[in-house]
């Protein structure tokens, strides 16, 4: 399945956000892949962040990562940089952007 998400980086933290994503821990990327993600891309327009991920099941992905120590640490780091965060709780499974149009 494809999931599009929207988050927002704090205006004074964009460089730090991008720097952090050049250094995503290998343990975290391995866990994301193991949870069924085949691709995850983030675009930035000013402070707006748009994510597109392809995964087997988004709710399962969130459940597998929510309490994983490496993800908990990463999300704590991201919480310092983001105005709108990625929700890893069960409620977050419904956070995907609705499809308006496709070609």
C-alpha positions in Angstrom: 0.0 0.0 0.0 1.0 3.6 -0.6 0.7 6.1 2.3 1.2 9.9 1.9 1.9 11.8 5.2 2.3 15.5 6.1 4.5 16.7 8.9 6.1 20.1 9.5 9.6 21.0 10.6 10.2 24.0 12.8 11.3 27.0 10.7 14.6 27.4 12.5 15.4 23.7 12.4 15.3 22.7 8.7 19.1 22.3 8.3 19.3 20.2 11.5 16.3 18.1 10.2 18.0 17.5 6.9 21.3 16.7 8.6 19.6 14.2 10.9 18.2 12.4 7.8 21.7 12.0 6.3 22.5 10.1 9.5 19.5 7.8 10.1 20.7 4.9 12.2 21.2 1.6 10.2 19.3 -0.2 13.0 16.3 2.0 12.4 16.3 1.6 8.6 16.7 -2.1 9.0 13.7 -2.2 11.4 11.6 -0.1 9.0 12.4 -2.5 6.2 11.7 -5.5 8.4 8.3 -4.0 9.3 7.4 -4.1 5.6 8.4 -0.8 4.1 9.9 -1.1 0.6 10.3 2.7 0.0 10.0 5.9 2.0 10.7 9.4 0.5 10.4 12.8 2.2 10.1 16.0 0.3 10.4 19.5 1.9 8.7 22.7 0.7 9.7 25.4 3.1 8.8 23.9 6.5 6.2 21.5 5.0 7.3 17.9 4.8 5.5 15.4 2.6 6.2 11.7 3.0 5.4 8.9 0.5 5.9 5.4 1.7 5.2 2.0 0.3 4.6 -0.8 2.8 2.7 -4.0 3.3 0.4 -2.7 6.0 0.7 0.8 7.6 -1.1 -0.1 10.8 1.3 -3.1 11.3 4.3 -0.9 10.5 3.3 1.5 13.3 2.6 -1.2 15.8 6.0 -2.8 15.1 7.9 0.4 15.4 6.0 2.3 18.1 7.9 0.8 21.1 11.1 -0.2 19.4 13.9 1.5 21.3 15.8 2.8 18.3 12.5 4.3 16.9 11.6 5.8 20.3 15.0 7.5 20.4 14.6 8.7 16.8 11.1 10.1 17.4 12.3 11.9 20.5 15.0 13.5 18.4 12.5 14.4 15.7 10.1 15.9 18.3 12.7 18.5 19.0 12.7 19.5 15.3 9.1 19.1 14.2 6.0 21.2 14.6 3.8 18.4 13.3 5.1 15.0 14.1 4.6 11.5 12.7 2.1 9.6 14.9 3.3 6.1 15.7 0.3 5.3 17.9 -2.6 3.1 16.7 -4.5 6.4 16.0 -1.7 7.3 13.5 -2.8 4.6 11.1 -5.6 6.9 9.9 -3.2 9.9 9.4 -2.5 9.2 5.7 -3.4 12.0 3.3 -6.5 11.2 1.2 -6.1 10.6 -2.5 -7.7 13.4 -4.5 -6.6 12.4 -8.0 -4.4 9.8 -9.7 -3.2 9.3 -13.3 
